[in-house]
Amino acid sequence: MPAEQPTILATSGGIKPGTRTRLEFGRLLHHAVELSGVSGRAPKVTHIGTAAGDQRAFNAEMDEAARLAGFDFSHLNLFTMPNQSDPEAHLLEQDVVWVNGGSVVNLLAVWRAHGLENILQKAWHSGVVLAGVSAGSICWFQGGTTDSFGPELRAVTNGLAFLPFANGVHYDSEERRRPLVHRLVADGTLGETHCTDDGVGLVYRGTALVEAVAEVRGKGAYIVTGPQDGEGADEERLEPRYLG
């Protein structure tokens, strides 16, 4: 069954080192499946790895993680050509679309070249849960901070804008992220920005933020807004619900 409302889970997590396999799916990715409401069968989850160039070796490691998780798992590759004859039909039959990290700038360009922007929006409104990590989180927003252009972080402002905010990922693990978000919000380059520490995700129903969730204890989520008085940006911490 599809999610009751259009649903997005935007994260800085979801995949972790495995024991018998190199990768395993973390609680955040499993939570995306829970949000879809699927029951009585293996959840259909497709992985989009555009941001890292559809690396086949990584796809194979994701396949192993999916086998352990019991998912009906697939990939939508766009390099060097789409591996699905009808990407729209493929995405519409999924319970969850999981977008992995890499270059959000390249991801957006390739998706738009293939018309994926409109297809993903249709899937979202049809009840397919859209989820992802890092670039796979920023893409659903108006923009955010990225190292897609080089080692120095910069703003990206041409996201899909399914959500009317900006997004900050890896907020606690990459020391340049937080000050840049504050600077970009303060000068108006980014609007209200929703940020996640590593291991944290944000759940949106429609375009409303309804909950922060975490697969790692002690981590936080944050809302950064423009200054009410004086200069600088204001930051509010949200305490996530731990996905035990």
Disulfide bonds with the S-S distance in Angstrom:
none
